[in-house]
């Protein structure tokens, strides 16, 4: 009976986690998000700086629609600390459903952390400055999931166990669905999954290339913006 109760709680916490993710649409978050557009002779450069959070998908999608008939190459330069898994998937879907080739880039002064990585992987060509940095880590419970877990009538030890079960399940799903795609090395990914246990792992684009990760297609020297 105790096992059934624990499994039921796990399912409930997972549902809350997937439903709410991070708080969305707040003015504080929106004020940290910047989408720049630079039109060049042979390409259109979009620059996203800020969290992966609403309304990123809407803004990226609207901009892609604006240039849907434009023959110039599209480039998306990313500089993000990451954010919501759910919203990150919406951003990826917004890019894919336009059926328009877009390259992704991380500049020397840029960071592509956490859920930014799957968005970077949505690029047809994925380029980065050798000194650009990427970060990988385990998924975290948001405040809604933590509050739901606190309300459960179980011991603190069981709560800690449940928290670890949920984090492991969500992280495994993230690695499988969102990172282990588009030519990313399965061997490298399995090694990274072990490395991130309980910590953030930062790697430069040069290191990702040297390790044969498949995350970055190639290196390009880019000026800090």
TAZIVEN-V791471 format. One record per residue. PHI is phi as a letter, one per 20 degrees, with the letter a starting at -180 (NA if undefined). Layout:
BEGIN
PHI
PHI
END
This chain:
BEGIN
NA
f
f
f
f
f
f
f
f
g
f
f
f
f
f
f
g
f
f
d
l
e
g
c
m
f
f
f
f
g
f
e
d
c
d
d
c
c
e
d
f
d
b
d
d
e
c
d
c
p
f
e
a
g
d
g
f
f
f
f
f
f
f
f
f
f
d
f
e
e
f
f
f
e
c
d
e
d
b
b
e
n
r
f
f
g
f
g
f
f
f
g
f
f
f
f
f
e
l
c
f
b
e
d
b
c
f
g
e
e
c
c
d
l
f
f
f
g
f
g
f
f
f
f
d
d
d
b
f
g
e
f
d
d
c
c
a
f
f
d
f
e
f
f
f
f
f
f
f
f
f
f
e
c
f
f
f
f
f
f
f
f
g
f
f
f
g
f
f
f
f
g
f
f
f
f
e
d
d
f
c
l
n
f
f
f
f
f
f
f
f
f
g
f
f
e
g
m
b
e
d
d
b
f
f
f
f
f
f
f
e
m
f
n
f
d
f
a
d
b
f
c
f
f
d
END
